Amino acid sequence: MLFQRMTAFLATLTLAFAALAPAVAAASFELSATAKSNLAKLIAGADKTQASRLTKLNGDLQSLRKQDQSLDAKIKAIHYKNEEELVVLRKQIKEIDADKVNKLQQQVKQAKGRYQPLFDSYTALNKQIAAARRLNNKTLNALLRTQADAMKIAVQAARQDIRNKEQSLKNAKDQAAKKKKKMNDTLAGVHPVKVQLKAQRSKVASTKKLVASAVKNANQATKGTAKNAADSLSSLVAVSRQLVDQRQRNADLEQKVSDIIAKAKTQLKTI
């Protein structure tokens, strides 16, 4: 029973990999094993000129294949590194002067709490003065006014202290906002590059289809004459070179994003 289950599982995996294989092959510059064998026979049986041409085209194709693989790995590495660093950088930007602002906010809150009993007492005293006035009690009114005048100085000082702390908080927030804007303005340069990257990836996807078609034609052409095979390989090399050029453009754009990130990171250290 266990053996049957394992057999079924392995069969399922085999079918899954088989289904994936054409998609992988379609994006490759590689000729089929049969086509390679046919090409070797054509080179061996062709005249010197055709043999040389076929050999060179095959060499060019292998070189382009290696370049494409190298660029693909490079693009992925830079892209993932860029995305990770952007996440970290944007988080750091949000936290610019956060500790300073939080500390000043606490100072404002603590000052208001500390002075609130004074404000409450001053309010209550003024209410007593108003009541004494209604009672026409001049002696009490004069006494309360003396107390109020003395307390007024402390109240004014308390209010000024709170205003000073609130102004310090506002200044800190304004400075933090300016710093964040400077950083975000730098990172804004990433967006147009990403737009270009999206367009470039679309081009690569289209060219990959052309490569797949050219590989198919080249595989078929190796069954014919040396000239037909050379012409077909020439087309494959041309479209493969186009793909490599587009990949290089992708790599350049990803590097451009990386350079913007590096600039932003340097700015972050100086603000």
GILIN-V797922 format. One record per residue. RES is the residue in one small letter. PSI is psi in degrees with one decimal (none if undefined). Layout:
# GILIN-V797922
RES&PSI, RES&PSI
This chain:
# GILIN-V797922
m&-45.1, l&-41.1, f&-41.2, q&-40.8, r&-43.4, m&-39.4, t&-42.9, a&-39.3, f&-45.2, l&-36.9, a&-39.9, t&-43.0, l&-41.7, t&-44.4, l&-37.6, a&-44.2, f&-34.2, a&-36.8, a&-32.3, l&-27.9, a&-47.0, p&-37.5, a&-38.9, v&-45.2, a&-33.6, a&-26.5, a&4.4, s&152.2, f&-5.2, e&131.6, l&159.2, s&161.7, a&-40.3, t&-42.5, a&-38.3, k&-41.6, s&-43.2, n&-39.4, l&-41.7, a&-39.8, k&-39.6, l&-40.3, i&-41.8, a&-33.2, g&-6.2, a&163.7, d&172.3, k&-41.9, t&-49.5, q&-39.4, a&-41.8, s&-41.2, r&-46.5, l&-41.7, t&-44.1, k&-44.4, l&-41.1, n&-39.2, g&-42.0, d&-40.2, l&-42.9, q&-39.0, s&-43.5, l&-36.8, r&-43.7, k&-40.3, q&-42.2, d&-43.8, q&-41.6, s&-43.9, l&-39.0, d&-44.3, a&-41.0, k&-45.6, i&-46.4, k&-42.8, a&-47.0, i&-40.9, h&-49.2, y&-37.6, k&-43.0, n&-46.8, e&-41.9, e&-43.7, e&-33.5, l&-40.9, v&-47.2, v&-44.2, l&-43.2, r&-34.9, k&-41.2, q&-36.6, i&-43.4, k&-27.8, e&7.6, i&126.1, d&20.1, a&-40.6, d&-42.1, k&-46.1, v&-43.7, n&-40.1, k&-43.3, l&-35.6, q&-41.0, q&-37.9, q&-40.7, v&-46.6, k&-43.7, q&-39.5, a&-44.0, k&-40.3, g&-38.3, r&-37.4, y&-8.6, q&-42.2, p&-36.7, l&-44.8, f&-41.0, d&-42.1, s&-39.5, y&-39.5, t&-44.8, a&-38.8, l&-40.5, n&-33.7, k&-37.9, q&-38.5, i&-43.1, a&-39.6, a&-41.0, a&-34.9, r&-41.0, r&-31.1, l&-7.6, n&36.0, n&93.7, k&-37.6, t&-49.2, l&-39.8, n&-42.4, a&-41.2, l&-46.0, l&-35.8, r&-38.2, t&-43.7, q&-40.6, a&-40.7, d&-39.6, a&-41.6, m&-28.7, k&-38.1, i&-45.7, a&-38.9, v&-44.9, q&-41.1, a&-40.4, a&-45.1, r&-38.7, q&-37.9, d&-43.6, i&-42.9, r&-40.9, n&-43.9, k&-39.0, e&-37.2, q&-40.7, s&-40.4, l&-44.7, k&-44.0, n&-42.0, a&-42.4, k&-40.7, d&-43.2, q&-41.3, a&-40.4, a&-39.7, k&-42.3, k&-44.2, k&-40.1, k&-42.7, k&-44.2, m&-45.4, n&-33.1, d&-38.8, t&-46.7, l&-19.8, a&-22.8, g&-16.7, v&-35.4, h&-53.1, p&-30.8, v&-38.6, k&-32.9, v&-43.5, q&-40.0, l&-40.8, k&-43.8, a&-39.0, q&-39.2, r&-35.7, s&-40.0, k&-43.2, v&-44.2, a&-41.4, s&-42.3, t&-33.8, k&-38.0, k&-38.3, l&-39.3, v&-44.8, a&-42.1, s&-40.7, a&-36.6, v&-43.6, k&-44.3, n&-40.0, a&-41.3, n&-42.1, q&-39.5, a&-27.1, t&-11.3, k&-12.2, g&-139.7, t&164.7, a&-38.3, k&-46.8, n&-40.7, a&-41.1, a&-42.7, d&-41.6, s&-40.9, l&-36.1, s&-41.4, s&-41.1, l&-43.2, v&-41.2, a&-47.4, v&-30.1, s&-39.1, r&-37.5, q&-41.7, l&-42.8, v&-40.9, d&-40.4, q&-38.0, r&-40.4, q&-38.8, r&-41.2, n&-46.7, a&-40.7, d&-41.1, l&-40.5, e&-37.4, q&-34.3, k&-42.0, v&-43.1, s&-38.9, d&-39.3, i&-42.3, i&-43.2, a&-40.7, k&-43.7, a&-39.6, k&-37.4, t&-42.4, q&-40.0, l&-31.1, k&-20.8, t&-6.8, i&none
